[in-house]
């Protein structure tokens, strides 16, 4: 039954008619065919009820909707469908921290305990904000222990925690690590995290459908995720969930955020104006996003930024798969601190995966090609499958070897 449903695919390509960036009809049809041919078998193989795909090519946006946001009620995925982004939320947290540094409120080289008196005298006297944001704080775990259920217990956990390895020496992917960066940034800016995200990122960028708590008026657009047993699920509240994995958004809003990164990248480098959007990005926000794309640690072919992870482009599929493997997520990996940090690159692919129990997301973009892709699904399917699909589409559209 599920396979039959996912074959009832609805695909749309929303092009800005009359725009100076519009491609011809044949190009649009070719992109639609490429995406359909890639996504249809992906959904069937992994029993994905619904997906939204968004692509930006040289300032032109293409949106494709497939399957069902709620398969029990036969509610289709539309442009308004909200998906859980999981750890893609981290790149937004990173942008807020980048803004705080850009505005002079803090420095990523500051010790974490500087912004929370309760952490004075703890291991966080010797751990920087940058190390929190790059998962190199000394092997904080992937998740909080189950016993940590509120803010007081969270702070007590951090006070007692001891690094397994020297800060800056190993990377271990961690929600409590980058989550604390977001928490401390909000402490320093003296406003609730969610309020800051709205004021600093969402409103300036025009992200009108991005939420940590989906409002009542948007609940009808909030997709259900599906577990391995095909049960409808949504993310449970948790400590520092907003900062680490709690954002819900549309494919269009996420693509707008990707385009903001590419706009800023083009302005920084003096890229050919024919590849840039007509509008420009506010200088302070551009600088904040630049901070997130800076390379701080190297791990083989992957460079760890603040939230974003990058690879020299063109990048082999095998390198992308290795950098997003379970070994990179679940195991500590020796870190090579880049000194000085690596300036944001045009010839790089930036990417981030994300998942909750019922959702799977992948975002990637290449500034030099002015191309970006967003894959949002209401099933948590393997990272490797997301990356293979996105790599196939990007390679075809950029003629990369």
C-alpha positions in Angstrom: 0.0 0.0 0.0 2.8 2.4 0.9 4.7 1.8 -2.3 1.5 2.4 -4.3 1.0 5.7 -2.5 4.5 6.9 -3.1 4.1 6.3 -6.8 1.3 8.9 -6.7 3.9 11.6 -7.0 3.1 15.2 -7.4 5.9 17.3 -8.8 5.9 21.0 -9.3 8.6 23.4 -10.5 7.8 26.9 -9.4 9.8 29.3 -11.6 9.8 33.1 -11.3 8.3 34.0 -14.7 9.8 37.1 -16.3 12.8 37.1 -14.0 16.2 37.9 -15.4 17.3 34.5 -14.0 14.6 32.4 -15.7 15.9 29.5 -17.7 14.1 28.4 -20.9 11.4 25.8 -20.8 13.6 23.0 -22.0 16.0 23.5 -19.1 13.2 23.6 -16.6 11.7 20.4 -18.0 15.2 18.7 -17.9 15.6 19.6 -14.2 12.2 18.3 -13.4 12.9 15.1 -15.2 16.2 14.7 -13.4 14.7 15.2 -10.0 11.7 13.0 -10.6 13.9 10.2 -11.9 16.1 10.5 -8.8 13.5 10.9 -6.1 10.8 8.4 -7.2 13.0 5.3 -6.8 14.5 6.7 -3.6 11.1 7.0 -2.0 10.0 3.5 -3.1 13.3 1.9 -1.9 13.1 3.5 1.5 9.3 3.6 1.9 9.3 7.4 2.3 5.7 8.7 2.5 6.5 12.3 1.4 9.3 14.6 0.3 9.9 18.2 -0.6 12.9 19.0 -2.8 14.1 22.6 -3.4 16.9 23.6 -5.8 18.5 26.9 -6.5 20.5 27.4 -9.7 21.9 30.8 -10.5 19.2 32.6 -8.6 16.3 30.5 -9.9 14.3 28.4 -7.6 12.7 25.0 -8.4 10.3 23.3 -5.9 9.1 19.7 -6.2 6.6 18.0 -3.9 6.0 14.3 -3.6 3.7 12.0 -1.8 2.0 12.5 1.6 2.5 14.7 4.6 -0.1 12.6 6.4 -0.6 9.2 4.7 -3.5 8.2 7.0 -5.5 11.2 5.8 -4.1 11.3 2.3 -2.9 14.8 2.8 -0.3 15.6 0.2 3.0 17.4 0.6 2.7 21.0 -0.6 4.9 24.1 -0.7 3.5 24.9 2.8 4.4 21.6 4.4 6.5 21.9 7.5 9.2 19.2 8.1 11.3 18.6 11.1 14.9 19.6 10.2 16.7 17.6 12.9 20.4 18.6 13.0 20.1 20.9 10.1 18.9 23.2 12.9 22.6 23.4 14.0 23.6 25.6 11.0 21.0 28.1 12.2 22.4 28.0 15.8 25.8 28.5 14.3 24.6 31.6 12.4 23.4 33.1 15.6 26.8 32.5 17.2 28.4 34.0 14.1 26.2 37.1 14.5 27.2 37.5 18.2 30.8 37.4 17.2 30.3 39.7 14.3 28.6 42.2 16.5 31.3 42.1 19.1 29.1 40.5 21.8 31.5 37.6 22.2 34.4 35.9 20.6 34.5 32.2 19.7 37.8 32.0 21.4 36.2 32.9 24.8 35.9 30.2 27.4 32.4 28.8 27.7 32.2 29.4 31.4 32.6 33.2 30.8 28.9 33.4 29.9 27.4 31.3 32.6 28.5 31.9 36.2 27.3 28.4 37.2 30.1 26.9 35.0 32.9 28.8 36.7 35.4 26.3 38.2 34.2 23.5 35.8 35.9 21.9 32.8 34.3 24.7 30.7 36.9 27.1 32.0 39.2 25.5 29.5 36.8 24.9 26.6 36.1 27.6 24.1 32.8 28.5 22.3 34.5 27.4 19.1 35.2 24.0 20.5 31.6 23.6 21.5 30.4 24.6 18.0 32.8 22.2 16.2 32.2 19.2 18.5 35.8 19.3 19.8 35.1 20.1 23.4 36.6 16.9 24.8 34.0 14.3 23.7 30.7 15.5 25.0 28.2 12.7 24.1 25.8 12.6 21.2 22.8 13.0 23.6 22.2 14.1 27.2 21.7 11.2 29.6 18.0 10.4 30.1 18.1 11.8 33.6 18.7 15.3 32.3 15.2 16.7 31.9 15.3 20.4 32.7 17.6 23.4 32.7 18.7 22.9 36.3 19.7 19.3 35.7 21.4 20.4 32.4 23.6 22.9 34.2 24.4 20.4 36.9 25.4 17.8 34.2 27.8 20.3 32.6 29.3 21.2 36.0 30.2 17.6 36.7 31.2 16.5 33.2 34.9 15.9 32.6 36.5 15.7 29.1 37.6 12.4 27.8 40.3 14.0 25.6 42.0 17.4 25.6 39.7 20.1 24.2 40.5 20.7 20.5 42.1 17.2 20.0 39.2 15.1 19.0 35.8 15.6 17.3 32.7 13.7 18.6 29.4 14.8 17.1 27.3 16.1 20.0 23.9 17.8 20.6 25.0 18.9 24.1 28.1 20.5 22.5 26.6 22.8 19.9 23.4 23.1 22.0 25.4 24.7 24.8 26.9 27.2 22.2 23.4 28.3 21.3 22.4 28.5 25.0 25.4 30.6 25.9 25.0 32.9 22.9 21.4 33.6 24.0 22.7 34.2 27.6 25.2 36.7 26.3 22.7 38.5 24.1 20.2 38.5 27.0 17.1 37.3 25.1 15.4 34.0 24.7 17.0 31.8 22.0 13.8 31.6 19.9 13.3 35.4 20.1 16.9 36.0 18.9 16.5 33.6 16.0 13.4 35.4 14.8 15.0 38.8 15.1 18.5 38.0 13.8 17.8 35.4 11.1 14.2 34.6 10.3 12.8 38.1 9.9 15.8 39.6 8.1 16.0 36.7 5.6 12.2 36.5 5.1 11.9 33.1 6.7 8.2 33.3 7.4 7.5 29.6 7.9 10.2 28.4 10.3 9.3 27.5 13.9 10.5 25.9 17.0 7.0 25.6 18.3 4.6 25.2 15.4 1.7 27.7 16.0 -1.9 26.6 16.1 -2.6 28.3 12.7 0.2 26.2 11.1 -0.6 22.8 12.6 -2.5 21.7 9.5 0.8 22.1 7.5 3.0 20.2 10.0 3.8 16.8 8.4 3.8 13.6 10.4 7.0 11.7 10.5 7.0 7.9 10.2 8.9 5.4 12.3 10.4 2.2 11.1 7.1 0.6 12.1 5.2 3.2 10.0 3.7 4.8 13.1 3.1 8.5 12.8 5.5 10.4 15.1 6.8 13.9 15.9 9.8 15.0 17.8 9.6 15.0 21.6 10.6 18.1 23.6 14.1 17.8 25.1 16.8 19.9 26.8 18.4 22.3 24.3 16.2 20.8 21.5 15.7 24.1 19.7 19.5 24.7 19.5 20.4 21.2 18.4 17.5 19.7 16.4 14.2 21.4 17.0 13.5 23.6 14.0 10.6 22.9 11.7 10.5 24.6 8.3 9.5 24.4 4.7 11.8 23.5 1.8 11.4 27.1 0.5 12.6 28.7 3.8 15.6 26.4 4.0 16.5 27.1 0.4 16.3 30.9 1.2 18.8 30.3 4.0 21.1 28.4 1.6 20.8 31.2 -1.0 21.7 33.7 1.8 24.9 31.8 2.3 25.6 31.8 -1.5 24.9 35.5 -1.8 27.3 36.3 1.0 29.9 34.0 -0.5 29.7 35.7 -3.9 30.0 39.2 -2.4 33.0 38.1 -0.3 34.9 36.8 -3.3 34.0 39.3 -6.0 32.3 36.6 -8.0 31.1 37.4 -11.5 28.0 39.5 -11.0 26.1 37.5 -13.6 26.1 34.6 -11.0 24.7 36.7 -8.2 21.1 37.6 -7.2 20.0 41.1 -7.8 19.4 41.8 -4.1 22.3 41.8 -1.6 22.7 40.5 1.9 23.1 42.8 4.9 26.8 43.1 5.7 26.5 42.1 9.3 24.5 39.0 8.5 26.8 38.2 5.6 29.7 38.3 8.0 27.9 36.1 10.4 27.3 33.5 7.8 30.9 33.8 6.6 32.0 32.8 10.1 29.9 29.6 9.9 31.6 28.6 6.6 35.1 29.2 7.9 37.1 26.0 8.3 38.3 25.4 11.8 39.3 21.7 11.9 40.3 19.2 9.2 39.3 15.5 9.1 40.7 13.9 6.0 38.7 15.3 3.1 36.1 17.0 5.3 36.6 20.4 6.9 34.5 21.3 10.0 33.1 24.7 10.0 30.6 26.1 12.6 27.7 23.9 11.8 28.5 23.5 8.1 30.9 20.8 6.9 32.8 21.3 3.6 34.7 19.5 0.8 36.7 20.8 -2.1 34.4 20.7 -5.2 34.0 18.7 -7.3 33.9 16.1 -4.6 33.7 12.3 -5.1 30.7 10.6 -3.8 32.9 8.3 -1.7 34.4 11.3 0.1 30.9 12.7 0.9 29.8 9.3 2.2 32.9 9.0 4.4 32.5 12.4 5.9 28.8 11.7 6.8 29.3 8.2 7.9 28.3 6.6 11.2 31.9 6.4 12.1 32.2 10.2 11.8 29.0 10.7 13.8 29.3 8.1 16.6 33.1 7.8 17.1 35.7 10.3 18.3 38.1 11.3 15.4 41.5 13.0 15.9 41.2 16.7 15.0 43.6 18.8 13.0 43.2 22.4 14.1 43.6 24.7 11.1 45.8 27.7 12.0 44.9 30.1 10.7 41.4 29.0 10.0 40.5 28.3 6.4 38.8 31.2 4.7 35.4 30.3 3.2 35.9 28.8 -0.2 34.0 29.2 -3.5 35.2 25.9 -4.8 33.6 23.9 -1.9 30.5 21.9 -1.3 29.0 22.8 2.1 26.6 20.3 3.6 24.6 19.2 6.6 22.5 16.2 7.4 19.6 16.1 10.0 17.2 13.7 11.4 14.6 13.1 14.1 12.8 9.7 14.7 10.4 10.4 11.9 12.2 12.8 9.5 15.4 12.9 7.4 16.9 16.0 5.9 20.0 16.9 3.8 21.2 20.3 2.6 24.1 21.1 0.3 25.4 24.0 -1.8 28.3 25.0 -3.9 29.0 28.8 -4.0 31.2 28.7 -7.2 28.3 27.1 -9.1 25.6 29.1 -7.3 23.7 25.9 -6.8 22.0 24.5 -3.7 19.7 21.6 -2.9 17.3 20.8 0.0 15.9 17.4 0.6 13.2 17.0 3.3 11.5 13.7 4.0 9.1 12.4 6.6 11.1 9.3 7.3 14.5 8.9 8.8 16.2 7.1 6.0 20.0 6.5 5.6 22.4 9.4 5.2 24.0 7.6 2.4 20.8 7.5 0.3 20.2 11.2 0.8 23.8 12.1 -0.2 23.8 9.8 -3.2 20.6 11.4 -4.5 21.8 15.0 -3.9 25.2 14.2 -5.4 23.6 12.7 -8.5 21.4 15.8 -9.0 24.2 18.3 -8.3 26.7 16.5 -10.5 24.2 16.4 -13.4 23.4 20.1 -13.1 27.0 21.3 -12.8 28.6 18.8 -15.2 31.0 18.0 -12.5 33.2 14.9 -13.1 
